[in-house]
Amino acid sequence: MPLARISWGIVVLICLIGVALLMLAGYQGYAALSLAVGVAAAINLT
């Protein structure tokens, strides 16, 4: 697995963790933004 795919996978994982934490804290707008960034990063995995 190339280093670029690993790094994008880590970015997606960090975004998903951020989404979960932001939702628990009640910040739905920031969670949605974090989810959008994660989806954009996941596109680079394909």
N, CA, C and O atoms as a Maestro MAE file, in Angstrom:
{
 s_m_m2io_version
 :::
 2.0.0
}

f_m_ct {
 s_m_title
 :::
 protein
 m_atom[184] {
  # First column is atom index #
  i_m_mmod_type
  r_m_x_coord
  r_m_y_coord
  r_m_z_coord
  i_m_residue_number
  s_m_chain_name
  s_m_pdb_residue_name
  s_m_pdb_atom_name
  i_m_atomic_number
  :::
  1 25 0.858 -1.183 0.000 1 A "MET " " N  " 7
  2 3 0.000 0.000 0.000 1 A "MET " " CA " 6
  3 2 0.897 1.237 0.000 1 A "MET " " C  " 6
  4 15 1.760 1.372 0.867 1 A "MET " " O  " 8
  5 25 0.704 2.139 -0.960 2 A "PRO " " N  " 7
  6 3 1.559 3.323 -1.021 2 A "PRO " " CA " 6
  7 2 1.304 4.290 0.147 2 A "PRO " " C  " 6
  8 15 0.233 4.310 0.754 2 A "PRO " " O  " 8
  9 25 2.319 5.070 0.419 3 A "LEU " " N  " 7
  10 3 2.264 6.012 1.531 3 A "LEU " " CA " 6
  11 2 1.136 7.030 1.361 3 A "LEU " " C  " 6
  12 15 0.528 7.440 2.349 3 A "LEU " " O  " 8
  13 25 0.851 7.438 0.141 4 A "ALA " " N  " 7
  14 3 -0.206 8.427 -0.099 4 A "ALA " " CA " 6
  15 2 -1.567 7.885 0.331 4 A "ALA " " C  " 6
  16 15 -2.355 8.611 0.937 4 A "ALA " " O  " 8
  17 25 -1.850 6.628 0.028 5 A "ARG " " N  " 7
  18 3 -3.142 6.043 0.420 5 A "ARG " " CA " 6
  19 2 -3.243 5.900 1.933 5 A "ARG " " C  " 6
  20 15 -4.310 6.108 2.511 5 A "ARG " " O  " 8
  21 25 -2.136 5.548 2.569 6 A "ILE " " N  " 7
  22 3 -2.134 5.420 4.031 6 A "ILE " " CA " 6
  23 2 -2.419 6.775 4.673 6 A "ILE " " C  " 6
  24 15 -3.215 6.869 5.606 6 A "ILE " " O  " 8
  25 25 -1.766 7.820 4.170 7 A "SER " " N  " 7
  26 3 -1.955 9.150 4.757 7 A "SER " " CA " 6
  27 2 -3.386 9.658 4.553 7 A "SER " " C  " 6
  28 15 -3.960 10.266 5.457 7 A "SER " " O  " 8
  29 25 -3.968 9.411 3.365 8 A "TRP " " N  " 7
  30 3 -5.362 9.826 3.144 8 A "TRP " " CA " 6
  31 2 -6.296 9.024 4.044 8 A "TRP " " C  " 6
  32 15 -7.287 9.560 4.540 8 A "TRP " " O  " 8
  33 25 -5.994 7.753 4.258 9 A "GLY " " N  " 7
  34 3 -6.805 6.936 5.156 9 A "GLY " " CA " 6
  35 2 -6.768 7.456 6.582 9 A "GLY " " C  " 6
  36 15 -7.779 7.430 7.284 9 A "GLY " " O  " 8
  37 25 -5.603 7.927 7.012 10 A "ILE " " N  " 7
  38 3 -5.472 8.502 8.352 10 A "ILE " " CA " 6
  39 2 -6.277 9.788 8.456 10 A "ILE " " C  " 6
  40 15 -6.917 10.041 9.476 10 A "ILE " " O  " 8
  41 25 -6.248 10.601 7.406 11 A "VAL " " N  " 7
  42 3 -7.044 11.841 7.403 11 A "VAL " " CA " 6
  43 2 -8.532 11.522 7.525 11 A "VAL " " C  " 6
  44 15 -9.249 12.177 8.282 11 A "VAL " " O  " 8
  45 25 -8.994 10.522 6.785 12 A "VAL " " N  " 7
  46 3 -10.409 10.128 6.854 12 A "VAL " " CA " 6
  47 2 -10.751 9.644 8.252 12 A "VAL " " C  " 6
  48 15 -11.800 10.000 8.790 12 A "VAL " " O  " 8
  49 25 -9.879 8.835 8.849 13 A "LEU " " N  " 7
  50 3 -10.123 8.327 10.197 13 A "LEU " " CA " 6
  51 2 -10.187 9.462 11.215 13 A "LEU " " C  " 6
  52 15 -11.059 9.465 12.085 13 A "LEU " " O  " 8
  53 25 -9.280 10.419 11.115 14 A "ILE " " N  " 7
  54 3 -9.281 11.566 12.032 14 A "ILE " " CA " 6
  55 2 -10.563 12.381 11.861 14 A "ILE " " C  " 6
  56 15 -11.137 12.842 12.848 14 A "ILE " " O  " 8
  57 25 -11.011 12.560 10.633 15 A "CYS " " N  " 7
  58 3 -12.252 13.304 10.388 15 A "CYS " " CA " 6
  59 2 -13.446 12.579 11.009 15 A "CYS " " C  " 6
  60 15 -14.313 13.216 11.607 15 A "CYS " " O  " 8
  61 25 -13.498 11.256 10.870 16 A "LEU " " N  " 7
  62 3 -14.620 10.513 11.445 16 A "LEU " " CA " 6
  63 2 -14.609 10.561 12.971 16 A "LEU " " C  " 6
  64 15 -15.666 10.644 13.597 16 A "LEU " " O  " 8
  65 25 -13.431 10.510 13.565 17 A "ILE " " N  " 7
  66 3 -13.337 10.657 15.020 17 A "ILE " " CA " 6
  67 2 -13.793 12.058 15.421 17 A "ILE " " C  " 6
  68 15 -14.504 12.229 16.411 17 A "ILE " " O  " 8
  69 25 -13.380 13.049 14.648 18 A "GLY " " N  " 7
  70 3 -13.805 14.423 14.924 18 A "GLY " " CA " 6
  71 2 -15.306 14.592 14.806 18 A "GLY " " C  " 6
  72 15 -15.918 15.302 15.604 18 A "GLY " " O  " 8
  73 25 -15.906 13.944 13.813 19 A "VAL " " N  " 7
  74 3 -17.367 14.008 13.649 19 A "VAL " " CA " 6
  75 2 -18.054 13.449 14.892 19 A "VAL " " C  " 6
  76 15 -18.996 14.049 15.410 19 A "VAL " " O  " 8
  77 25 -17.581 12.304 15.367 20 A "ALA " " N  " 7
  78 3 -18.199 11.687 16.542 20 A "ALA " " CA " 6
  79 2 -18.065 12.584 17.762 20 A "ALA " " C  " 6
  80 15 -19.028 12.765 18.507 20 A "ALA " " O  " 8
  81 25 -16.887 13.142 17.972 21 A "LEU " " N  " 7
  82 3 -16.680 13.999 19.142 21 A "LEU " " CA " 6
  83 2 -17.490 15.286 19.049 21 A "LEU " " C  " 6
  84 15 -18.052 15.743 20.044 21 A "LEU " " O  " 8
  85 25 -17.549 15.867 17.863 22 A "LEU " " N  " 7
  86 3 -18.320 17.101 17.697 22 A "LEU " " CA " 6
  87 2 -19.816 16.852 17.878 22 A "LEU " " C  " 6
  88 15 -20.519 17.691 18.441 22 A "LEU " " O  " 8
  89 25 -20.303 15.712 17.409 23 A "MET " " N  " 7
  90 3 -21.728 15.393 17.604 23 A "MET " " CA " 6
  91 2 -22.032 15.204 19.088 23 A "MET " " C  " 6
  92 15 -23.072 15.650 19.572 23 A "MET " " O  " 8
  93 25 -21.134 14.552 19.799 24 A "LEU " " N  " 7
  94 3 -21.340 14.369 21.234 24 A "LEU " " CA " 6
  95 2 -21.334 15.693 21.985 24 A "LEU " " C  " 6
  96 15 -22.024 15.843 22.993 24 A "LEU " " O  " 8
  97 25 -20.560 16.649 21.496 25 A "ALA " " N  " 7
  98 3 -20.481 17.958 22.133 25 A "ALA " " CA " 6
  99 2 -21.630 18.874 21.707 25 A "ALA " " C  " 6
  100 15 -21.807 19.950 22.278 25 A "ALA " " O  " 8
  101 25 -22.414 18.451 20.701 26 A "GLY " " N  " 7
  102 3 -23.555 19.252 20.286 26 A "GLY " " CA " 6
  103 2 -23.266 20.223 19.153 26 A "GLY " " C  " 6
  104 15 -24.084 21.100 18.876 26 A "GLY " " O  " 8
  105 25 -22.137 20.090 18.501 27 A "TYR " " N  " 7
  106 3 -21.785 20.990 17.399 27 A "TYR " " CA " 6
  107 2 -22.113 20.314 16.064 27 A "TYR " " C  " 6
  108 15 -21.223 19.800 15.385 27 A "TYR " " O  " 8
  109 25 -23.388 20.321 15.699 28 A "GLN " " N  " 7
  110 3 -23.806 19.622 14.480 28 A "GLN " " CA " 6
  111 2 -23.244 20.255 13.212 28 A "GLN " " C  " 6
  112 15 -22.885 19.536 12.278 28 A "GLN " " O  " 8
  113 25 -23.160 21.560 13.158 29 A "GLY " " N  " 7
  114 3 -22.661 22.240 11.972 29 A "GLY " " CA " 6
  115 2 -21.199 21.916 11.714 29 A "GLY " " C  " 6
  116 15 -20.813 21.615 10.584 29 A "GLY " " O  " 8
  117 25 -20.383 21.978 12.767 30 A "TYR " " N  " 7
  118 3 -18.970 21.645 12.617 30 A "TYR " " CA " 6
  119 2 -18.786 20.163 12.312 30 A "TYR " " C  " 6
  120 15 -17.863 19.785 11.590 30 A "TYR " " O  " 8
  121 25 -19.660 19.326 12.860 31 A "ALA " " N  " 7
  122 3 -19.590 17.894 12.566 31 A "ALA " " CA " 6
  123 2 -19.892 17.645 11.086 31 A "ALA " " C  " 6
  124 15 -19.238 16.818 10.450 31 A "ALA " " O  " 8
  125 25 -20.860 18.345 10.547 32 A "ALA " " N  " 7
  126 3 -21.192 18.187 9.130 32 A "ALA " " CA " 6
  127 2 -20.034 18.652 8.249 32 A "ALA " " C  " 6
  128 15 -19.735 18.025 7.233 32 A "ALA " " O  " 8
  129 25 -19.395 19.732 8.629 33 A "LEU " " N  " 7
  130 3 -18.241 20.227 7.881 33 A "LEU " " CA " 6
  131 2 -17.096 19.215 7.934 33 A "LEU " " C  " 6
  132 15 -16.444 18.954 6.923 33 A "LEU " " O  " 8
  133 25 -16.860 18.655 9.099 34 A "SER " " N  " 7
  134 3 -15.813 17.645 9.255 34 A "SER " " CA " 6
  135 2 -16.132 16.403 8.434 34 A "SER " " C  " 6
  136 15 -15.235 15.784 7.861 34 A "SER " " O  " 8
  137 25 -17.396 16.042 8.378 35 A "LEU " " N  " 7
  138 3 -17.813 14.903 7.569 35 A "LEU " " CA " 6
  139 2 -17.573 15.185 6.088 35 A "LEU " " C  " 6
  140 15 -17.133 14.302 5.352 35 A "LEU " " O  " 8
  141 25 -17.857 16.393 5.656 36 A "ALA " " N  " 7
  142 3 -17.644 16.756 4.247 36 A "ALA " " CA " 6
  143 2 -16.153 16.692 3.893 36 A "ALA " " C  " 6
  144 15 -15.788 16.243 2.807 36 A "ALA " " O  " 8
  145 25 -15.306 17.139 4.803 37 A "VAL " " N  " 7
  146 3 -13.862 17.068 4.566 37 A "VAL " " CA " 6
  147 2 -13.418 15.608 4.500 37 A "VAL " " C  " 6
  148 15 -12.587 15.245 3.667 37 A "VAL " " O  " 8
  149 25 -13.973 14.773 5.379 38 A "GLY " " N  " 7
  150 3 -13.652 13.348 5.366 38 A "GLY " " CA " 6
  151 2 -14.084 12.667 4.072 38 A "GLY " " C  " 6
  152 15 -13.357 11.830 3.538 38 A "GLY " " O  " 8
  153 25 -15.250 13.018 3.574 39 A "VAL " " N  " 7
  154 3 -15.729 12.452 2.313 39 A "VAL " " CA " 6
  155 2 -14.833 12.903 1.159 39 A "VAL " " C  " 6
  156 15 -14.502 12.113 0.275 39 A "VAL " " O  " 8
  157 25 -14.447 14.174 1.174 40 A "ALA " " N  " 7
  158 3 -13.556 14.672 0.126 40 A "ALA " " CA " 6
  159 2 -12.214 13.964 0.171 40 A "ALA " " C  " 6
  160 15 -11.628 13.673 -0.872 40 A "ALA " " O  " 8
  161 25 -11.723 13.684 1.369 41 A "ALA " " N  " 7
  162 3 -10.450 12.969 1.495 41 A "ALA " " CA " 6
  163 2 -10.616 11.511 1.069 41 A "ALA " " C  " 6
  164 15 -9.695 10.922 0.502 41 A "ALA " " O  " 8
  165 25 -11.777 10.931 1.337 42 A "ALA " " N  " 7
  166 3 -12.013 9.524 0.973 42 A "ALA " " CA " 6
  167 2 -12.028 9.343 -0.541 42 A "ALA " " C  " 6
  168 15 -11.727 8.253 -1.029 42 A "ALA " " O  " 8
  169 25 -12.364 10.367 -1.278 43 A "ILE " " N  " 7
  170 3 -12.352 10.284 -2.733 43 A "ILE " " CA " 6
  171 2 -10.940 9.973 -3.233 43 A "ILE " " C  " 6
  172 15 -10.766 9.297 -4.247 43 A "ILE " " O  " 8
  173 25 -9.942 10.470 -2.514 44 A "ASN " " N  " 7
  174 3 -8.552 10.235 -2.911 44 A "ASN " " CA " 6
  175 2 -8.111 8.791 -2.647 44 A "ASN " " C  " 6
  176 15 -7.048 8.386 -3.117 44 A "ASN " " O  " 8
  177 25 -8.889 8.019 -1.917 45 A "LEU " " N  " 7
  178 3 -8.542 6.626 -1.648 45 A "LEU " " CA " 6
  179 2 -8.888 5.706 -2.799 45 A "LEU " " C  " 6
  180 15 -8.385 4.584 -2.866 45 A "LEU " " O  " 8
  181 25 -9.735 6.158 -3.701 46 A "THR " " N  " 7
  182 3 -10.154 5.288 -4.800 46 A "THR " " CA " 6
  183 2 -9.220 5.384 -5.975 46 A "THR " " C  " 6
  184 15 -9.429 4.715 -6.987 46 A "THR " " O  " 8
  :::
 }
 m_bond[183] {
  # First column is bond index #
  i_m_from
  i_m_to
  i_m_order
  :::
  1 1 2 1
  2 2 3 1
  3 3 4 2
  4 3 5 1
  5 5 6 1
  6 6 7 1
  7 7 8 2
  8 7 9 1
  9 9 10 1
  10 10 11 1
  11 11 12 2
  12 11 13 1
  13 13 14 1
  14 14 15 1
  15 15 16 2
  16 15 17 1
  17 17 18 1
  18 18 19 1
  19 19 20 2
  20 19 21 1
  21 21 22 1
  22 22 23 1
  23 23 24 2
  24 23 25 1
  25 25 26 1
  26 26 27 1
  27 27 28 2
  28 27 29 1
  29 29 30 1
  30 30 31 1
  31 31 32 2
  32 31 33 1
  33 33 34 1
  34 34 35 1
  35 35 36 2
  36 35 37 1
  37 37 38 1
  38 38 39 1
  39 39 40 2
  40 39 41 1
  41 41 42 1
  42 42 43 1
  43 43 44 2
  44 43 45 1
  45 45 46 1
  46 46 47 1
  47 47 48 2
  48 47 49 1
  49 49 50 1
  50 50 51 1
  51 51 52 2
  52 51 53 1
  53 53 54 1
  54 54 55 1
  55 55 56 2
  56 55 57 1
  57 57 58 1
  58 58 59 1
  59 59 60 2
  60 59 61 1
  61 61 62 1
  62 62 63 1
  63 63 64 2
  64 63 65 1
  65 65 66 1
  66 66 67 1
  67 67 68 2
  68 67 69 1
  69 69 70 1
  70 70 71 1
  71 71 72 2
  72 71 73 1
  73 73 74 1
  74 74 75 1
  75 75 76 2
  76 75 77 1
  77 77 78 1
  78 78 79 1
  79 79 80 2
  80 79 81 1
  81 81 82 1
  82 82 83 1
  83 83 84 2
  84 83 85 1
  85 85 86 1
  86 86 87 1
  87 87 88 2
  88 87 89 1
  89 89 90 1
  90 90 91 1
  91 91 92 2
  92 91 93 1
  93 93 94 1
  94 94 95 1
  95 95 96 2
  96 95 97 1
  97 97 98 1
  98 98 99 1
  99 99 100 2
  100 99 101 1
  101 101 102 1
  102 102 103 1
  103 103 104 2
  104 103 105 1
  105 105 106 1
  106 106 107 1
  107 107 108 2
  108 107 109 1
  109 109 110 1
  110 110 111 1
  111 111 112 2
  112 111 113 1
  113 113 114 1
  114 114 115 1
  115 115 116 2
  116 115 117 1
  117 117 118 1
  118 118 119 1
  119 119 120 2
  120 119 121 1
  121 121 122 1
  122 122 123 1
  123 123 124 2
  124 123 125 1
  125 125 126 1
  126 126 127 1
  127 127 128 2
  128 127 129 1
  129 129 130 1
  130 130 131 1
  131 131 132 2
  132 131 133 1
  133 133 134 1
  134 134 135 1
  135 135 136 2
  136 135 137 1
  137 137 138 1
  138 138 139 1
  139 139 140 2
  140 139 141 1
  141 141 142 1
  142 142 143 1
  143 143 144 2
  144 143 145 1
  145 145 146 1
  146 146 147 1
  147 147 148 2
  148 147 149 1
  149 149 150 1
  150 150 151 1
  151 151 152 2
  152 151 153 1
  153 153 154 1
  154 154 155 1
  155 155 156 2
  156 155 157 1
  157 157 158 1
  158 158 159 1
  159 159 160 2
  160 159 161 1
  161 161 162 1
  162 162 163 1
  163 163 164 2
  164 163 165 1
  165 165 166 1
  166 166 167 1
  167 167 168 2
  168 167 169 1
  169 169 170 1
  170 170 171 1
  171 171 172 2
  172 171 173 1
  173 173 174 1
  174 174 175 1
  175 175 176 2
  176 175 177 1
  177 177 178 1
  178 178 179 1
  179 179 180 2
  180 179 181 1
  181 181 182 1
  182 182 183 1
  183 183 184 2
  :::
 }
}
